[in-house]
Amino acid sequence: MPPPSPVPVPTAPSGRFRSTRSSLGKFANTGDRASLRQGVGHYIKSGLGGSATATRRFASTARTAQSLYGALGGGTAEGEPRSVDARLTESESAREAIAVVVEIACPVDGTQDAEASRQSINDALSELLKRFPDADLLNLSEAERSFVIERFVGMDVFRRFVLDVGSAIQSKAASATVAVARLKEAREFIRETVAASFKKLRDQGQRLSGKSITQTVQRVLRDALDVFSGYAE
């Protein structure tokens, strides 16, 4: 019996980002944080069709998080070779090691979404090594793996946001320098909201597990996207 077909994501209506671009343009021009929150809220609510539909649109983020967790050794039995073991050596630099993990977790497929996820993985691992300078990608603690997944998800949501509507900020900012600063503010706002959703699950006793990363990340995304949608009301 053939597997069931995936539930299609509804096609978004024409002009769906109009309210998003208006609010983000005001934020770019004035730095008004309320306009940033409204812009992100409109992006989820009217641009992507609401948090439920948006969660489905971010399905690849959850799947890539699962692959990334596995590539970093999550869910393997004690003594079992991990995905990166055969391709990393002690002589390789941290940058080379990160490149290997990126390739394993998210191979190039020619799409913008995959390229965004590859950059998000790179950013998450770079942040890991800044936060934990002694971290060993071949022997991460569970806390370090969880840190990477949390940072990856936040960055991936931000990078998809930039792909869709980042130009609204870049075109309305007074200068390239201001545009970079505004995008950084948007990045931190999105990442902090996603991090708060991860914390909510931890406070409820939910921990990342190798067999349920996809489902856990989907729950986090739905919660964070609900929060974002509320800013559009």
C-alpha positions in Angstrom: 0.0 0.0 0.0 1.6 3.3 -1.0 2.4 5.9 1.7 -0.2 8.7 2.2 0.5 11.8 0.3 1.8 14.8 2.3 -0.8 17.4 3.2 -0.3 20.3 0.7 0.5 23.7 2.1 -2.2 26.2 0.8 -1.0 28.6 -1.8 -0.7 32.1 -0.3 -2.7 34.9 -1.8 -1.3 37.6 -4.0 -0.1 40.6 -2.1 0.2 38.6 1.1 3.2 40.5 2.3 1.7 44.0 1.9 1.1 44.6 5.6 4.4 43.0 6.5 6.3 45.3 4.2 4.5 48.4 5.4 5.3 47.7 9.1 8.9 46.6 8.4 9.4 49.7 6.2 8.4 51.9 9.2 10.7 49.9 11.5 13.6 50.3 9.0 13.0 54.1 8.8 12.4 54.9 12.4 13.7 51.9 14.5 10.3 51.6 16.1 10.3 48.2 17.8 6.5 48.0 17.8 6.6 48.2 14.0 9.2 45.3 14.0 6.9 43.1 16.1 3.9 44.0 13.9 5.9 43.3 10.8 6.9 39.8 12.0 3.4 39.2 13.2 1.9 40.1 9.8 4.6 38.0 8.1 3.2 34.9 9.9 -0.5 35.8 10.1 -1.3 37.2 6.7 1.9 36.5 4.8 2.2 32.8 5.6 -1.4 32.1 6.4 -1.3 31.8 10.2 0.8 29.8 12.6 -0.6 26.4 11.7 0.2 26.9 8.0 3.5 28.5 8.7 4.5 25.6 10.8 4.0 23.3 7.8 6.0 25.7 5.7 8.9 25.4 8.1 8.7 21.6 8.0 12.1 21.4 6.5 13.6 23.3 9.4 12.3 20.6 11.8 13.6 17.8 9.5 17.0 19.4 9.2 17.2 19.8 13.0 16.7 16.1 13.2 19.5 15.5 10.7 21.8 17.9 12.5 21.2 16.3 15.9 22.1 12.9 14.4 25.2 14.3 12.7 26.4 15.6 16.0 26.0 12.2 17.6 22.6 12.5 19.2 20.6 9.3 19.6 23.5 6.9 19.0 24.3 4.0 21.3 27.4 4.0 23.3 30.4 3.0 21.2 28.4 3.3 17.9 30.2 5.3 15.2 28.6 8.7 14.7 27.9 10.4 11.3 30.9 12.6 11.4 33.5 10.2 12.8 34.6 8.9 9.4 35.1 12.3 8.0 36.8 14.2 10.8 40.3 13.9 12.1 42.0 15.5 15.0 44.2 17.5 12.6 41.2 19.3 10.9 40.4 22.9 11.9 37.2 23.9 13.5 36.1 25.5 10.2 36.6 22.3 8.3 34.8 20.3 10.9 31.8 22.7 10.7 31.8 22.4 6.9 31.6 18.6 7.3 28.7 18.7 9.7 26.9 21.2 7.4 27.3 18.9 4.4 26.1 15.8 6.3 23.1 17.5 7.9 21.9 19.5 4.9 23.4 18.6 1.5 23.2 21.1 -1.3 20.1 20.7 -3.4 20.0 24.0 -5.3 17.1 25.5 -3.4 17.2 28.8 -1.4 15.7 27.1 1.6 18.5 24.5 1.7 21.1 27.2 1.3 19.5 29.2 4.2 19.6 26.1 6.4 23.2 25.4 5.6 24.1 29.0 6.6 22.0 28.6 9.8 23.8 25.4 10.7 27.1 27.2 10.2 26.0 30.1 12.4 24.8 27.8 15.1 28.0 25.8 15.2 30.1 28.9 15.1 28.1 30.2 18.1 28.7 26.9 19.9 32.4 27.3 19.6 32.3 30.9 20.9 30.1 30.0 23.8 32.0 26.7 24.6 35.5 27.2 23.3 36.5 23.6 24.4 33.6 21.9 22.7 34.5 18.8 20.6 32.2 18.3 17.7 32.9 14.5 18.0 32.0 14.4 21.6 29.4 17.1 22.4 27.5 17.0 25.7 23.7 16.9 25.5 23.6 20.5 26.6 25.9 21.5 23.8 23.8 19.6 21.2 20.7 21.2 22.5 22.3 24.6 22.3 23.1 24.0 18.6 19.6 22.9 17.8 18.0 25.9 19.5 20.4 28.3 17.7 19.8 26.6 14.4 16.0 26.8 14.6 16.1 30.5 15.5 18.5 31.3 12.8 16.6 29.3 10.2 13.4 31.1 10.9 15.2 34.4 10.6 16.9 33.5 7.3 13.5 32.4 5.8 12.1 35.7 7.0 15.0 37.6 5.2 14.5 35.6 2.0 10.8 36.5 1.9 10.7 40.1 3.2 14.2 41.3 4.2 14.2 43.6 1.2 11.5 45.7 2.9 14.0 46.6 5.6 17.0 47.0 3.3 15.1 49.3 0.9 13.7 51.7 3.6 16.7 52.0 5.9 18.6 55.3 5.6 21.9 53.6 4.8 23.5 50.2 4.4 24.9 50.5 7.9 21.4 51.2 9.3 20.0 48.3 7.3 22.5 45.9 8.8 21.7 47.2 12.3 17.9 46.8 11.7 18.3 43.3 10.4 20.4 42.4 13.5 17.6 43.7 15.7 15.1 41.5 13.7 17.4 38.5 14.1 17.7 38.9 17.8 13.9 39.4 18.2 13.2 36.3 16.3 15.9 34.2 17.9 14.8 35.3 21.4 11.2 34.4 20.8 12.2 30.9 19.5 14.6 30.5 22.5 11.7 31.3 24.8 9.6 28.6 23.2 12.4 26.1 23.8 12.6 27.2 27.4 8.9 26.7 27.8 9.2 23.1 26.8 12.2 22.6 29.1 10.2 24.1 32.0 7.5 21.5 31.2 10.1 18.7 31.5 10.4 18.2 27.7 13.9 17.3 26.6 15.4 16.8 23.2 15.6 13.2 22.2 17.1 11.6 19.1 13.9 10.0 18.0 11.7 13.0 18.5 13.7 16.1 17.4 11.4 16.7 14.5 8.2 16.6 16.6 9.8 18.7 19.4 11.0 21.4 16.9 7.6 21.4 15.3 6.0 22.1 18.7 8.6 24.9 19.4 7.9 26.4 16.0 4.1 26.3 16.5 4.4 28.0 19.9 6.8 30.7 18.6 4.8 31.4 15.5 1.7 31.7 17.6 3.5 34.4 19.6 4.5 36.2 16.5 1.0 36.1 15.1 -0.3 37.7 18.2 1.7 40.9 17.4 -0.4 41.4 14.3 -3.7 41.7 16.2 
